[in-house]
Amino acid sequence: MSIHSKAKRITTHTLHEMKEAGEKIAMLTGYDFSMARILDDVGIDIILVGDSASNVMAGHETTLPITLDQMIYHASSVVRAVSKALVVVDLPFGSYQGNSKLALESAVRIMKESGAHAVKMEGGEEIGDSISRILSAGVPVMGHLGLTPQSIYKFGTYVVRAKEEEEAMKLKSDAILLQELGCFSLVLEKIPANLAMEVSQSLKIPTIGIGAGHGTDGQVLVVHDALGITHDFHPRFLRRYLNLYEQIHTAVENYIKDVRSGDFPNENEQY
């Protein structure tokens, strides 16, 4: 028997129960009403309104350009579609780093204006003050360690993180710190599978991996990648469950052909 029925709303408490029971957590990104309605109907546990909207929705090269207002717009669209899933929203670059007062204002705006259930923040000890301040206001926080895409210009590359001992040690101590501060969960992105498993086993809070092996308590993918809407992105960790790029391509080709030939609309498709 699953910890949660599909009819019951997922909460941060549900996720802790799932970890304790060894039940894996399924998370996908969502950015709009129509897609979020499908994800929620199927029974996804968490919908992450990711700053990856900057890439897949707006066409930017990185996640950095997306604004707080734009994140609130996407989050509001998702929340209106959802009756069961936990909706977590990325705090975008520049809305929390180095200024805990600004961080709290950003998180409060997301919660009040979108109706979302939690925020996600990238980084460890260096954003501890911001996390503490947001948590003190009663806003749940999901942490994010490993490859943190908002720091891409610091890293200079999207390669696997924490392969070296020093970085692995920092990641482990950051994970413990985030748990102690009060984060309810933690995303581990693109780190060695053994390290991700070790961190997951050392924590009471659930971990959700992307490119971090099967030893985490759950998994997340960008929905456009999982469904094959994007077709030129081929990291090792990605499993495509559909090839929607090809299917949509063919459908639109057929539509154009039918319009050009006069076949659409036919007698039954008009008033």
C-alpha positions in Angstrom: 0.0 0.0 0.0 1.3 3.4 -1.0 1.9 6.0 1.7 -0.4 8.3 -0.2 -3.6 7.7 -2.2 -3.8 9.6 -5.5 -6.8 11.6 -4.0 -4.8 13.0 -1.0 -2.8 16.2 -1.2 1.0 15.6 -0.9 2.6 17.6 1.9 6.2 18.0 3.1 5.2 15.5 5.9 4.0 13.0 3.2 7.5 13.1 1.7 9.2 12.3 5.1 6.8 9.3 5.5 7.7 8.1 2.0 11.4 8.2 2.8 10.9 6.3 6.0 8.8 3.7 4.2 11.4 3.4 1.4 8.8 4.7 -1.2 10.5 6.7 -4.0 9.4 10.2 -4.7 8.6 11.3 -8.3 9.1 14.9 -9.2 8.8 16.6 -12.6 9.0 20.3 -13.6 5.9 22.2 -14.8 5.5 25.7 -16.0 1.9 26.0 -17.3 -1.7 25.1 -16.5 -2.2 22.5 -19.2 0.9 20.4 -18.5 0.5 20.7 -14.7 -3.1 19.4 -14.9 -1.9 16.3 -16.7 1.0 15.7 -14.2 -1.4 16.2 -11.3 -4.0 13.9 -12.7 -1.5 11.1 -13.2 -0.3 11.4 -9.6 3.1 13.0 -9.6 4.3 13.8 -6.1 6.0 17.1 -6.6 5.8 19.7 -9.5 8.8 21.9 -9.5 8.3 25.2 -11.1 11.9 25.4 -12.1 14.0 28.3 -13.2 14.7 26.0 -16.1 11.6 27.8 -17.5 14.3 30.3 -18.6 15.7 27.6 -20.9 12.7 25.6 -22.1 10.0 28.3 -22.1 11.9 31.4 -22.9 14.9 30.1 -24.9 17.7 31.6 -22.8 21.0 29.8 -22.6 21.1 29.7 -18.8 18.7 30.0 -15.9 20.0 33.4 -14.9 17.8 35.8 -16.9 14.4 34.7 -15.5 12.9 37.2 -13.1 10.9 36.8 -9.9 7.8 38.2 -11.6 8.1 35.6 -14.4 8.6 32.8 -11.8 5.4 34.0 -10.0 3.5 33.9 -13.4 4.6 30.3 -14.1 3.9 29.2 -10.5 0.4 30.8 -10.5 -0.4 28.9 -13.7 0.7 25.6 -12.2 -1.1 26.1 -8.9 -4.4 26.7 -10.6 -4.1 23.2 -12.2 -3.1 21.3 -9.1 -5.3 19.6 -6.5 -2.9 16.9 -5.2 0.8 17.5 -5.9 3.2 19.6 -3.8 4.2 22.7 -5.8 7.7 23.9 -5.2 9.1 27.1 -6.9 12.7 28.0 -7.6 13.8 31.3 -6.2 15.5 32.8 -9.3 19.1 34.1 -9.5 19.5 37.4 -7.7 16.4 37.1 -5.5 18.1 35.7 -2.4 21.9 35.5 -2.7 23.8 37.6 -0.2 20.8 39.4 1.2 18.5 37.6 3.7 16.0 40.4 3.8 15.6 40.3 0.0 15.4 36.5 0.2 12.5 36.7 2.6 10.7 39.3 0.5 11.1 37.1 -2.6 9.9 34.0 -0.9 6.9 35.7 0.6 5.9 37.2 -2.8 6.1 33.7 -4.4 3.9 32.2 -1.6 1.3 35.0 -1.5 1.0 35.8 -5.2 1.2 32.3 -6.6 -0.3 30.1 -3.9 2.6 27.6 -4.1 3.6 25.4 -1.2 7.4 25.8 -0.9 10.5 27.4 -2.5 13.8 25.9 -3.6 17.2 27.5 -3.2 20.6 26.6 -4.6 23.6 26.5 -2.3 24.8 25.5 1.1 26.5 27.4 4.0 26.8 30.6 1.9 23.0 31.0 1.8 22.4 29.8 5.3 21.2 33.2 6.6 18.7 33.5 3.8 17.3 30.0 4.3 17.0 30.6 8.1 15.1 33.9 7.6 12.7 32.3 5.1 12.1 29.3 7.3 11.5 31.6 10.3 8.6 33.1 8.4 7.0 29.6 8.0 7.9 29.1 4.3 9.1 25.5 3.6 12.5 25.4 1.8 13.9 22.7 -0.4 17.7 22.8 -0.7 19.8 22.1 -3.8 23.4 21.0 -3.8 25.9 19.6 -6.4 25.6 21.2 -9.8 23.8 24.5 -9.1 23.0 26.0 -12.5 22.6 29.5 -11.2 26.4 29.4 -10.5 27.3 28.3 -14.0 29.6 31.2 -14.6 31.5 30.4 -11.4 31.8 26.7 -12.5 32.3 27.5 -16.2 30.9 24.1 -17.1 28.0 21.7 -16.5 30.3 18.8 -15.7 29.7 16.4 -12.8 30.3 18.1 -9.4 32.0 16.8 -6.2 34.2 14.2 -7.8 37.2 15.6 -5.8 37.4 14.9 -2.1 37.4 18.5 -0.9 34.2 19.3 -2.8 32.6 16.1 -1.8 33.3 16.8 1.9 31.8 20.3 1.6 28.7 18.9 -0.1 28.3 16.4 2.8 28.6 19.1 5.5 26.3 21.4 3.5 23.7 18.7 3.3 23.8 18.2 7.1 23.6 21.9 7.6 20.6 22.3 5.4 18.8 19.6 7.3 19.7 21.3 10.6 18.5 24.6 9.4 15.1 23.0 8.7 15.0 22.3 4.9 12.3 19.6 4.3 14.1 18.1 1.3 17.2 18.3 -0.8 17.9 18.1 -4.6 21.3 16.5 -5.5 22.2 17.4 -9.1 24.9 15.7 -11.2 27.1 14.2 -8.5 28.7 10.7 -8.3 26.0 8.0 -7.5 28.0 6.7 -4.5 28.2 10.2 -2.9 24.5 10.8 -3.5 23.7 7.5 -1.8 25.9 8.2 1.1 24.4 11.7 1.6 20.9 10.3 1.3 21.5 7.6 3.9 23.0 10.2 6.3 20.0 12.4 6.2 16.5 12.2 7.8 15.1 14.4 5.1 14.4 13.0 1.6 16.8 13.6 -1.3 15.7 14.0 -4.9 18.4 13.3 -7.5 19.0 14.4 -11.1 22.0 12.7 -12.6 22.8 11.4 -9.1 22.1 7.7 -9.5 19.4 5.5 -7.9 20.5 5.8 -4.3 18.5 9.0 -3.7 15.0 9.0 -2.2 13.4 10.3 -5.4 14.1 11.6 -8.9 13.4 14.7 -10.9 13.6 15.5 -14.6 12.7 18.5 -16.7 9.3 17.5 -18.2 10.3 18.8 -21.7 13.3 16.5 -21.6 11.4 13.5 -20.3 8.7 13.9 -23.0 11.2 14.5 -25.8 9.9 18.0 -26.6 13.6 19.1 -26.5 15.5 16.9 -28.9 19.1 18.3 -28.9 19.9 17.6 -25.2 21.4 14.2 -24.5 23.0 13.9 -21.0 23.6 10.4 -19.7 21.0 10.8 -16.9 18.1 11.6 -19.2 15.6 8.9 -20.1 13.1 10.1 -22.8 9.7 8.5 -22.3 8.3 10.0 -25.5 9.6 11.6 -28.6 7.1 14.4 -28.8 9.4 16.6 -31.0 9.0 14.1 -33.9 5.3 13.5 -33.2 4.4 17.2 -33.1 6.6 17.8 -36.1 4.7 15.1 -38.1 1.3 16.4 -36.9 2.0 20.0 -37.9 3.3 18.8 -41.3 0.0 17.0 -41.8 -2.0 20.0 -40.7 -0.2 22.3 -43.2 -0.7 19.7 -46.0 -4.4 19.4 -45.2 -4.9 23.2 -45.1 -3.0 23.7 -48.4 -4.9 21.0 -50.2 -8.3 22.2 -49.0 -8.9 18.9 -47.2 -9.2 20.7 -43.8 -11.9 21.5 -42.8 -14.1 18.9 -44.5 -18.0 18.8 -44.6 -18.2 17.4 -41.0 -15.9 20.1 -39.6 -18.0 23.1 -40.5 -21.3 24.6 -39.4 
